[in-house]
């Protein structure tokens, strides 16, 4: 918006909303001592060509400086003296839009390069998604209600089982999930599309409270990952298939990836709520940490095991390095002195909620971590743009 356009916009002020009414002389002179003390400050300004400074060698100037600071810090005093402030010691008095433009030392309101009206790094058009997911009443819920009744009955009878959600490939038509405490049913999976090298699809998800949503497949997966109580509901056939995919006798255990919490008494460590160590061990985690109080990698303090994941047929060190990269920007920067007085900077401690760390581990296991990143501001694992 140009200056002329803004002036036209505010010119039609029939209600005089922009007109500033000066304080009446009666109100201004109600406190003669305040006026007199301010006049003394003005006299100093006229005589010396500057404001009084906190000059400890001149008590009179020091008092005037303190007095001026007190007036400026009080809106009531400043407003009552504004009308007699001929030297603008209390700042410029804004009455009109022209006053605003006139007090623009940085040129932010001009039409030059620094103007606030000149947009930078903003696309001329915004690409909006084709469709935004929404919840609405399910008009044909009577078709799905018997499915929910059967699902609940089979859960009670042990014919179905709830397990943790572990991957987007589990979202298929005819499958049930628990999202934020509500059972939902994937009625339809639309045609899969590839955008920005990511596969996605529009779903029709029916909830047992009689509503439905047209959310995207990846959006449902993200919500199930983030929800601590998020679950998938397996029927007898799904359970049998999973049993076949369990660890076999010839699978090789290659170690453990673990998450630890420090029990250090150092104030700079104790004050960090979400500080965790991500590491790996080829032996049991208990054996690995038994000398934690003597090792700088454990901050020379005891630790508590938060979680541990046994790895089969993979390189746990590579697994650990990938997690370190995922949370790399939120690595703890702290120097630790060992028993010989040498300084160390441990690189395996990260500042992130345990839920996000465990989610990242799960995403790494099922190979979907490439679609996600950790947002430190939100403190959440989120889908990449």
Secondary structure, 3 states (H helix, E strand, C coil): CCHHHHHHHHHCCCCCCCCCCCCCHHHHCCCHHHHHHHHHHHHHHHHHCCCCCCCCCCHHHHHHHHHHHHHHCCHHHHHHHHHHCCCCCCCCCCCCHHHHHHCCCCCCCCCCCCCCCCCCCCCCCCCCCCCCCCEEECCCHHHHHHHHHHHHHHHHHCCCEEEECCCHHHCCCCCEEEECCEEEEEEEECCCEEECCEEECEEEEEECCCEEECCEHHHHHHHHHHCCCCEEEECHHHHHHHHHCCCCCCCCEEEEEEEEEECCCCHHHHCCCCEEEEEEECCCHHHHCCCHHHCHHHCCCCEEEEEEEEEECCCHHHHHHHHHHHCHHHECCCCEECCCCCEECCCCEEECCHHHHHHHHHHHHCCCHHHEEEECCCCEEEECC
